[in-house]
Amino acid sequence: MICDFHVHTCMSSDSDADIKMVIEKAISLGMKYLCITDHHDIDYEDGTFLLNPADYYNCLASVREQFRDRIQLLIGVELGLQPHLKTECTEFVHSVPFDFVIGSSHVINGIDPYYEEIWNAHSSEEVMTMYFENILANLSVHTDFDVYGHLDYAIRYAKEKDKNYSYEKYKNIIDRILETILSLEKGIEINTAGLRKGLRSTNPCFEIVKRYRELGGKIITVGSDAHVPKDIGSDFSCARQLLVEAGFTHYYIFKERMPYALPL
């Protein structure tokens, strides 16, 4: 793998990672491309995870110039989607010339499954069903993204992790999600952070990745979801193996919001 397309820096509220150290780590791994995708989550709890788009873009554009002879830095964003935020999200992604936009669901009806309260109030099956329903609700209004991020993100925080979780348990709603993504001509990502957080597989799990391919999906990016430099490119050998086993021959990068295929 010669690129990481889901990376956070100190410009995300949940990371202290120095931007240049993140880039140096990618270079040390022999990467040719790196896309920084810091968080922008409008209407998230106490107002954290908000970017000033001009400041963010100009900062990364300046750093990109400094490293231009060593790596191609792409400027992206991980955009937190909620059904009532279509106008605000659309305005944000068009405020500067992003290379790449990850659309992600970080909340279930306004509640982040990172916190244990929702798991205490509901069974894991109920939480995951609500999470997938929220993704469908987002897909009914949001179209201005390139790939949907970590499709089963919420399972990272279940009390039993993914011990009793499977694609088959939620097959009907997951297939509706994948079919909608394909109808919008968007892609998904394979996000390796789940492996660092105690899951048996990536986000989404292998079965979802395989099902996406069976339904005709081609566009898939690979991201570590790193919040510290040492996690750049983490478990990418596993991601590659899963992609090959799922039937993929290529993965994708984005430049100026356009997808480009790279061979596995």
PyMOL commands that set and color helices and strands:
alter all, ss='L'
color gray80, all
select helices_A, chain A and resi 19-28+53-66+83-93+117-121+124-139+153-157+168-183+193-196+206-214+229-231+236-246
alter helices_A, ss='H'
color red, helices_A
select strands_A, chain A and resi 3-7+33-40+72-80+100-104+147-148+187-191+220-223+250-255+258-263
alter strands_A, ss='S'
color yellow, strands_A
deselect
rebuild
show_as cartoon
